[in-house]
Amino acid sequence: MTKKILIADDEQNIVISVEFLMKREGYAVSVAADGDEALARIREEKPDLVLLDVMMPKKNGFEVCQEVRADAALADVRILMLTARGRDTEVAKGLAIGADAYMTKPFSTRELVEKVRELLG
């Protein structure tokens, strides 16, 4: 069965390149441009993995992550946080609230693909 990935990011250029990359790897991809839309899609589609930007309109990635982790129905959803804010405190916060992994922008496409494969087993 094809694994589903949700890309939640408000930077269109990143969405386009990551979406292309994930589709090329054989994943089904959907996109959300802000935190509210990301939560709605996660609840509706129950993706296997969410590539979640931290800095987004309406709700930030930390808030989205916390809401997903608070919902038992979404326990199987893996979360990879992507952010330009790579300070140790942000990484620690992301992991503490339940993200499965954390990558800082800019990231290499090879590293992203490897991390996605690792998270999806």
MDTraj code that builds the backbone (N, CA, C; nanometers):
import mdtraj as md
import numpy as np

residues = "MET THR LYS LYS ILE LEU ILE ALA ASP ASP GLU GLN ASN ILE VAL ILE SER VAL GLU PHE LEU MET LYS ARG GLU GLY TYR ALA VAL SER VAL ALA ALA ASP GLY ASP GLU ALA LEU ALA ARG ILE ARG GLU GLU LYS PRO ASP LEU VAL LEU LEU ASP VAL MET MET PRO LYS LYS ASN GLY PHE GLU VAL CYS GLN GLU VAL ARG ALA ASP ALA ALA LEU ALA ASP VAL ARG ILE LEU MET LEU THR ALA ARG GLY ARG ASP THR GLU VAL ALA LYS GLY LEU ALA ILE GLY ALA ASP ALA TYR MET THR LYS PRO PHE SER THR ARG GLU LEU VAL GLU LYS VAL ARG GLU LEU LEU GLY".split()
xyz = np.array([
    [0.0838, -0.1193, 0.0000],
    [0.0000, 0.0000, 0.0000],
    [0.0881, 0.1254, 0.0000],
    [0.0484, 0.2225, -0.0788],
    [0.1239, 0.3469, -0.0890],
    [0.1134, 0.4271, 0.0401],
    [0.2272, 0.4722, 0.0893],
    [0.2311, 0.5554, 0.2103],
    [0.1886, 0.6972, 0.1749],
    [0.1141, 0.7603, 0.2664],
    [0.0649, 0.8963, 0.2449],
    [0.1462, 0.9960, 0.3267],
    [0.1850, 1.1047, 0.2602],
    [0.2613, 1.2115, 0.3253],
    [0.1862, 1.3427, 0.3088],
    [0.1757, 1.4175, 0.4184],
    [0.1205, 1.5522, 0.4131],
    [0.2360, 1.6502, 0.4296],
    [0.2473, 1.7443, 0.3359],
    [0.3475, 1.8502, 0.3464],
    [0.2749, 1.9748, 0.3979],
    [0.3109, 2.0190, 0.5180],
    [0.2491, 2.1382, 0.5771],
    [0.3540, 2.2484, 0.5834],
    [0.3471, 2.3410, 0.4878],
    [0.4465, 2.4478, 0.4783],
    [0.3845, 2.5628, 0.4008],
    [0.4126, 2.6855, 0.4414],
    [0.3570, 2.8014, 0.3722],
    [0.4513, 2.8592, 0.2672],
    [0.5700, 2.8010, 0.2525],
    [0.6647, 2.8478, 0.1507],
    [0.6455, 2.7646, 0.0244],
    [0.5818, 2.8255, -0.0771],
    [0.5432, 2.7546, -0.1986],
    [0.6608, 2.6864, -0.2685],
    [0.7780, 2.7527, -0.2722],
    [0.8931, 2.6922, -0.3409],
    [0.9386, 2.5635, -0.2725],
    [0.9294, 2.5592, -0.1406],
    [0.9670, 2.4381, -0.0675],
    [0.8628, 2.3296, -0.0922],
    [0.7352, 2.3665, -0.0882],
    [0.6276, 2.2701, -0.1123],
    [0.6450, 2.2043, -0.2494],
    [0.6674, 2.2854, -0.3521],
    [0.6804, 2.2330, -0.4881],
    [0.7947, 2.1327, -0.4977],
    [0.9119, 2.1680, -0.4450],
    [1.0264, 2.0782, -0.4571],
    [1.0110, 1.9520, -0.3722],
    [0.9588, 1.9660, -0.2494],
    [0.9424, 1.8493, -0.1628],
    [0.8321, 1.7579, -0.2167],
    [0.7244, 1.8182, -0.2680],
    [0.6154, 1.7387, -0.3263],
    [0.6678, 1.6569, -0.4449],
    [0.7443, 1.7201, -0.5327],
    [0.8027, 1.6500, -0.6468],
    [0.8902, 1.5342, -0.5993],
    [0.9748, 1.5625, -0.5019],
    [1.0673, 1.4634, -0.4482],
    [0.9929, 1.3430, -0.3896],
    [0.8913, 1.3681, -0.3090],
    [0.8166, 1.2602, -0.2429],
    [0.7361, 1.1779, -0.3441],
    [0.6767, 1.2448, -0.4441],
    [0.6033, 1.1716, -0.5486],
    [0.6993, 1.0845, -0.6292],
    [0.8182, 1.1362, -0.6563],
    [0.9191, 1.0595, -0.7295],
    [0.9589, 0.9338, -0.6529],
    [0.9533, 0.9425, -0.5187],
    [0.9862, 0.8269, -0.4339],
    [0.8687, 0.7297, -0.4213],
    [0.7542, 0.7653, -0.4818],
    [0.6405, 0.6745, -0.4834],
    [0.5371, 0.6970, -0.3738],
    [0.5458, 0.8094, -0.3037],
    [0.4494, 0.8385, -0.1971],
    [0.3301, 0.9165, -0.2524],
    [0.2136, 0.8983, -0.1899],
    [0.0959, 0.9810, -0.2200],
    [0.1130, 1.1081, -0.1364],
    [0.0936, 1.2241, -0.1981],
    [0.1238, 1.3506, -0.1310],
    [0.0033, 1.4438, -0.1308],
    [-0.0205, 1.5072, -0.0162],
    [-0.1159, 1.6172, -0.0088],
    [-0.0445, 1.7344, 0.0585],
    [-0.1053, 1.8530, 0.0471],
    [-0.0385, 1.9755, 0.0905],
    [-0.1332, 2.0611, 0.1750],
    [-0.0761, 2.1264, 0.2771],
    [-0.1487, 2.2244, 0.3565],
    [-0.0617, 2.3484, 0.3693],
    [-0.1242, 2.4670, 0.3591],
    [-0.0476, 2.5918, 0.3583],
    [-0.0430, 2.6630, 0.4933],
    [-0.1223, 2.6151, 0.5914],
    [-0.1175, 2.6763, 0.7238],
    [-0.1530, 2.5711, 0.8292],
    [-0.1393, 2.6083, 0.9542],
    [-0.1591, 2.5135, 1.0629],
    [-0.3010, 2.4592, 1.0749],
    [-0.4003, 2.5459, 1.0543],
    [-0.5396, 2.5003, 1.0616],
    [-0.5695, 2.3988, 0.9520],
    [-0.5248, 2.4291, 0.8297],
    [-0.5468, 2.3380, 0.7173],
    [-0.4723, 2.2062, 0.7412],
    [-0.3523, 2.2155, 0.7979],
    [-0.2744, 2.0943, 0.8270],
    [-0.3514, 2.0038, 0.9231],
    [-0.4044, 2.0606, 1.0314],
    [-0.4806, 1.9805, 1.1276],
    [-0.6032, 1.9167, 1.0637],
    [-0.6751, 1.9940, 0.9835],
    [-0.7948, 1.9416, 0.9171],
    [-0.7577, 1.8239, 0.8264],
    [-0.6508, 1.8389, 0.7490],
    [-0.6095, 1.7310, 0.6577],
    [-0.5584, 1.6087, 0.7341],
    [-0.4865, 1.6319, 0.8431],
    [-0.4357, 1.5193, 0.9228],
    [-0.5540, 1.4388, 0.9766],
    [-0.6547, 1.5075, 1.0290],
    [-0.7725, 1.4380, 1.0844],
    [-0.8518, 1.3664, 0.9756],
    [-0.8601, 1.4280, 0.8581],
    [-0.9387, 1.3742, 0.7479],
    [-0.8661, 1.2590, 0.6778],
    [-0.7372, 1.2772, 0.6487],
    [-0.6636, 1.1820, 0.5649],
    [-0.5805, 1.0812, 0.6441],
    [-0.5535, 1.1107, 0.7702],
    [-0.4649, 1.0260, 0.8526],
    [-0.3398, 0.9812, 0.7741],
    [-0.2549, 1.0782, 0.7374],
    [-0.1338, 1.0424, 0.6617],
    [-0.0385, 0.9598, 0.7479],
    [0.0501, 0.8859, 0.6813],
    [0.1503, 0.8075, 0.7535],
    [0.2563, 0.8989, 0.8128],
    [0.2835, 1.0110, 0.7425],
    [0.3886, 1.1039, 0.7843],
    [0.3477, 1.2469, 0.7506],
    [0.3781, 1.3393, 0.8426],
    [0.3571, 1.4819, 0.8165],
    [0.4936, 1.5493, 0.8164],
    [0.5252, 1.6183, 0.7073],
    [0.6446, 1.7030, 0.7009],
    [0.5943, 1.8406, 0.7423],
    [0.6267, 1.8786, 0.8651],
    [0.5621, 1.9917, 0.9302],
    [0.6574, 2.1086, 0.9521],
    [0.6283, 2.2198, 0.8840],
    [0.7052, 2.3429, 0.9030],
    [0.6693, 2.4030, 1.0385],
    [0.7658, 2.4623, 1.1065],
    [0.7379, 2.5244, 1.2357],
    [0.6707, 2.6601, 1.2175],
    [0.7251, 2.7444, 1.1318],
    [0.6754, 2.8810, 1.1138],
    [0.5666, 2.8844, 1.0064],
    [0.4393, 2.8788, 1.0509],
    [0.3258, 2.8824, 0.9580],
    [0.2184, 2.9764, 1.0119],
    [0.1338, 3.0294, 0.9212],
    [0.0225, 3.1135, 0.9666],
    [-0.0828, 3.0313, 1.0415],
    [-0.1671, 3.1000, 1.1160],
    [-0.2807, 3.0481, 1.1918],
    [-0.2391, 2.9630, 1.3110],
    [-0.1733, 2.8492, 1.2878],
    [-0.1164, 2.7696, 1.3970],
    [0.0250, 2.7329, 1.3551],
    [0.1205, 2.7434, 1.4490],
    [0.2567, 2.7046, 1.4130],
    [0.2720, 2.5519, 1.4238],
    [0.3841, 2.5022, 1.3761],
    [0.4082, 2.3583, 1.3754],
    [0.4082, 2.2951, 1.5135],
    [0.4557, 2.3687, 1.6134],
    [0.4553, 2.3157, 1.7501],
    [0.3114, 2.2918, 1.7974],
    [0.2224, 2.3886, 1.7682],
    [0.0818, 2.3754, 1.8085],
    [0.0146, 2.2587, 1.7364],
    [0.0428, 2.2458, 1.6072],
    [-0.0136, 2.1350, 1.5292],
    [0.0342, 2.0017, 1.5868],
    [0.1627, 1.9918, 1.6128],
    [0.2211, 1.8693, 1.6675],
    [0.1543, 1.8329, 1.8006],
    [0.1388, 1.9315, 1.8890],
    [0.0763, 1.9064, 2.0191],
    [-0.0669, 1.8561, 2.0036],
    [-0.1432, 1.9155, 1.9112],
    [-0.2819, 1.8730, 1.8919],
    [-0.2901, 1.7318, 1.8348],
    [-0.1997, 1.7001, 1.7429],
    [-0.1981, 1.5647, 1.6866],
    [-0.1637, 1.4638, 1.7964],
    [-0.0644, 1.4948, 1.8780],
    [-0.0221, 1.4026, 1.9844],
    [-0.1277, 1.3880, 2.0940],
    [-0.2153, 1.4880, 2.1086],
    [-0.3204, 1.4816, 2.2103],
    [-0.4407, 1.3988, 2.1633],
    [-0.4431, 1.3623, 2.0350],
    [-0.5558, 1.2895, 1.9768],
    [-0.5183, 1.1425, 1.9580],
    [-0.5764, 1.0548, 2.0391],
    [-0.5426, 0.9120, 2.0349],
    [-0.5692, 0.8498, 1.8978],
    [-0.6649, 0.9026, 1.8241],
    [-0.6966, 0.8496, 1.6914],
    [-0.5839, 0.8742, 1.5914],
    [-0.4936, 0.9665, 1.6264],
    [-0.3841, 1.0019, 1.5352],
    [-0.2485, 0.9509, 1.5853],
    [-0.2519, 0.8563, 1.6770],
    [-0.1287, 0.8073, 1.7405],
    [-0.0270, 0.7502, 1.6405],
    [-0.0751, 0.6973, 1.5278],
    [0.0150, 0.6344, 1.4302],
    [0.0787, 0.7339, 1.3338],
    [0.0343, 0.8590, 1.3356],
    [0.0881, 0.9595, 1.2435],
    [0.2286, 0.9998, 1.2886],
    [0.3262, 0.9832, 1.1996],
    [0.4641, 1.0230, 1.2276],
    [0.4793, 1.1706, 1.1900],
    [0.5636, 1.2429, 1.2644],
    [0.5838, 1.3856, 1.2376],
    [0.7327, 1.4165, 1.2250],
    [0.7681, 1.4735, 1.1100],
    [0.9043, 1.5223, 1.0863],
    [0.8941, 1.6738, 1.0766],
    [0.9500, 1.7432, 1.1760],
    [0.9445, 1.8894, 1.1753],
    [1.0580, 1.9455, 1.0905],
    [1.0222, 2.0420, 1.0061],
    [1.1188, 2.1092, 0.9195],
    [1.1183, 2.2565, 0.9572],
    [1.2360, 2.3105, 0.9815],
    [1.2380, 2.4522, 1.0187],
    [1.3692, 2.5195, 0.9866],
    [1.3598, 2.6502, 0.9668],
    [1.4806, 2.7308, 0.9489],
    [1.5410, 2.7611, 1.0857],
    [1.4628, 2.7385, 1.1908],
    [1.5089, 2.7678, 1.3271],
    [1.5697, 2.6407, 1.3860],
    [1.7001, 2.6291, 1.3756],
    [1.7658, 2.5063, 1.4161],
    [1.8387, 2.5128, 1.5485],
    [1.8085, 2.6145, 1.6280],
    [1.8761, 2.6216, 1.7574],
    [1.8389, 2.5008, 1.8414],
    [1.9304, 2.4624, 1.9292],
    [1.9083, 2.3450, 2.0127],
    [1.7773, 2.3512, 2.0904],
    [1.7393, 2.4711, 2.1355],
    [1.6156, 2.4833, 2.2139],
    [1.4932, 2.4484, 2.1300],
    [1.4916, 2.4910, 2.0015],
    [1.3789, 2.4579, 1.9139],
    [1.3727, 2.3088, 1.8848],
    [1.4902, 2.2489, 1.8595],
    [1.4960, 2.1049, 1.8333],
    [1.4450, 2.0291, 1.9555],
    [1.4934, 2.0676, 2.0735],
    [1.4520, 2.0017, 2.1978],
    [1.3013, 2.0171, 2.2194],
    [1.2473, 2.1367, 2.1930],
    [1.1038, 2.1598, 2.2104],
    [1.0236, 2.0712, 2.1159],
    [1.0652, 2.0662, 1.9895],
    [0.9945, 1.9848, 1.8905],
    [0.9905, 1.8382, 1.9301],
    [1.1023, 1.7859, 1.9736],
    [1.1087, 1.6454, 2.0137],
    [1.0313, 1.6222, 2.1434],
    [1.0356, 1.7200, 2.2350],
    [0.9664, 1.7067, 2.3637],
    [0.8147, 1.7017, 2.3472],
    [0.7607, 1.7741, 2.2490],
    [0.6157, 1.7736, 2.2306],
    [0.5678, 1.6603, 2.1409],
    [0.6603, 1.5770, 2.0956],
    [0.6175, 1.4568, 2.0256],
    [0.6577, 1.4396, 1.8810],
    [0.7387, 1.5307, 1.8265],
    [0.7853, 1.5093, 1.6891],
    [0.8753, 1.3853, 1.6865],
    [0.8670, 1.3096, 1.5778],
    [0.9490, 1.1895, 1.5650],
    [1.0903, 1.2225, 1.5195],
    [1.1039, 1.3349, 1.4480],
    [1.2357, 1.3769, 1.4005],
    [1.2290, 1.5252, 1.3663],
    [1.3468, 1.5848, 1.3443],
    [1.3587, 1.7290, 1.3250],
    [1.4686, 1.7533, 1.2227],
    [1.4403, 1.8316, 1.1211],
    [1.5433, 1.8692, 1.0238],
    [1.5408, 2.0200, 1.0057],
    [1.6608, 2.0786, 0.9915],
    [1.6673, 2.2228, 0.9711],
    [1.6845, 2.2557, 0.8226],
    [1.6210, 2.3668, 0.7824],
    [1.6363, 2.4189, 0.6464],
    [1.7607, 2.5060, 0.6441],
    [1.8341, 2.5100, 0.5372],
    [1.8131, 2.4249, 0.4202],
    [1.8628, 2.2832, 0.4471],
    [1.7940, 2.1862, 0.3906],
    [1.8342, 2.0464, 0.4077],
    [1.8651, 1.9885, 0.2699],
    [1.9453, 1.8846, 0.2672],
    [1.9728, 1.8215, 0.1382],
    [1.8570, 1.7282, 0.1064],
    [1.8205, 1.7210, -0.0210],
    [1.7097, 1.6342, -0.0608],
    [1.7418, 1.4885, -0.0281],
    [1.8674, 1.4502, -0.0402],
    [1.9074, 1.3127, -0.0089],
    [1.8831, 1.2813, 0.1379],
    [1.9203, 1.3751, 0.2252],
    [1.8982, 1.3557, 0.3690],
    [1.7494, 1.3462, 0.4006],
    [1.6684, 1.4298, 0.3352],
    [1.5247, 1.4277, 0.3592],
    [1.4656, 1.2928, 0.3170],
    [1.5017, 1.2466, 0.1988],
    [1.4502, 1.1173, 0.1503],
    [1.4916, 1.0052, 0.2457],
    [1.6162, 1.0063, 0.2904],
    [1.6633, 0.9024, 0.3838],
    [1.5850, 0.9068, 0.5146],
    [1.5602, 1.0264, 0.5680],
    [1.4867, 1.0407, 0.6937],
    [1.3422, 0.9935, 0.6771],
    [1.2803, 1.0277, 0.5648],
    [1.1418, 0.9846, 0.5376],
    [1.1356, 0.8318, 0.5304],
    [1.2287, 0.7721, 0.4576],
    [1.2311, 0.6244, 0.4483],
    [1.2471, 0.5618, 0.5859],
    [1.3360, 0.6184, 0.6668],
    [1.3617, 0.5681, 0.8020],
    [1.2342, 0.5763, 0.8880],
    [1.1642, 0.6898, 0.8817],
    [1.0439, 0.7086, 0.9624],
    [0.9279, 0.6194, 0.9173],
    [0.9235, 0.5896, 0.7883],
    [0.8136, 0.5072, 0.7368],
    [0.8486, 0.3582, 0.7348],
    [0.9702, 0.3262, 0.7814],
    [1.0100, 0.1856, 0.7921],
    [1.0280, 0.1205, 0.6584],
])
top = md.Topology()
chain = top.add_chain()
for i, resn in enumerate(residues, 1):
    res = top.add_residue(resn, chain, resSeq=i)
    for name in ("N", "CA", "C"):
        top.add_atom(name, md.element.get_by_symbol(name[0]), res)
traj = md.Trajectory(xyz[None], top)
